[in-house]
Amino acid sequence: MRILITNDDGINAPGLRVLEDIAREIAGTEGEVWIVAPAFEQSGVGHCISYTHPTMLSQFGERRFAAEGSPADCVLAGIYQVMKDAPPDLVLSGVNRGNNAAENVLYSGTIGAAIEAALQGIPAIALSQFFGPENIDLDNPFEAAAEHGIDTVRRLLRHGHWEEGGYRTFYNVNFPPIPGSDVKGLKVATQGVRPDTRHSVEPHISPSGRLFMWVHGGPQHVPAGPGSDVTANIEGYISVTPLRADLTAHDLIDSLRERLE
């Protein structure tokens, strides 16, 4: 198996090393793992692509490249340049530093890379490590992902829905904020909504008198309803959420037709 891995935390991020270990085990001795990751951190860029300016691509080692662009740019570079002679069989994105559950899904560059892979017709899985007081000070705060990532990816490859055509399904995996030995198992979960958790801005005046804004997130350790990704993570489970890039509110189509047409 040929696997392309990327992230949004950057080419030197510790979570990428965790993902590389996972990918090498999945690929096997006969497989290949290729890395195309952002040269600099790209957290929060979502599914952004560098449509209006070029992206520089640099090789850092064998099958290891950095792109001065977004995670979605990295997937495009991997498919159409780095691995153009034989495209990847699988794209893995992460392991993100922090959760990409609930509303974070909509902002995440980690998820953006998986979206782009799915749009290109390639199976994709995004992986993120929830942080909290029980794991943030561990020698390896990615311990849960490191210990359970291989099994989780293998189970998805064997038992996940990998349909072809249209808006293909891809998967969002979040590992709970606890030591690896305390993980209770895996739960298939919906994308939750944390109550009253919204992004905001905090203004600061620079010494030169200019106004700058720092973006703030909301509380992360807030249950997001039964069956949701956040709740599963807080309760000690790995969450697996099937996603598609189709944003249509399908449940409203018939009603809206009656009202508008």
C-alpha positions, 0 to 999 in steps of 0.5 A: 500500500502507498500512503500519503500523510500530511497534517496542519501542524507543520512538517516538524510537528510531533503528531506527524511523527506519530502518524508516520509510525502508524502509516508505516505499520499499515503500509507494511514492508512492501508498502511506501509512506510519503510525506507532504506536509506544510512548511509552517503551521496551518491550523485553522485554515480549513479546506483552503487552497492556494488558488491565487499564488504559487506554492513552493515545494521542497524535498527534506529527505527520501519521500519527505516534502514540505509545501509552503501552503495549506494541508489541501495544497499538500494533498494536491502536491502529493497526488499530482507532483510527488506521487504523480507516477503512482497515486496514493492508495490512502491519505492519512492526515494528522495526528493533530495537536488537539481535538477536531471534534464538533465545531472544530471540524469546520475550521480544521486544516487536518480535516481539509486535507482529508476532504481534498483527498476524498474529492480526488477519489482517494480514501482518507482518514483524519486523526486528532489527539484530544488534550486535557489534564490527564494527558497533556503532561505525559512524556508523550501526550499523543500516547492514546493515538500512538497506542491505538492508531494502528488498530483504529485505521486497520478496522476502518480499512476493513469495515468502513464504507468506502464507496466510489463516486460523488462526495465520497465518505471520509473519516474523522478520528479523535483519540480521548484526552487520557493515557493510552492504557485508559482508553475504553474502546471505540465508538461511532459518533456524530459530529457534535455541537458544544453548547456556547462554544464559539470563536471570538476575538480579543483586541490588542493595541501594538506599541505603534498604535495599530489594532490587532486581533487574537482569535480565541476558541471556547471551552473544549471539555463540554459534552456535546450531547449523547452519541456525539464525538466530544461526549465519546472522547470525554468519556474515554472512547475513540470517536469515529465519525463518517463525513462527506463534503456535501453540505446540503441540508437534505432533510429540508429539501422537500419542505423548502420546495413546497414553500418556495416553488 
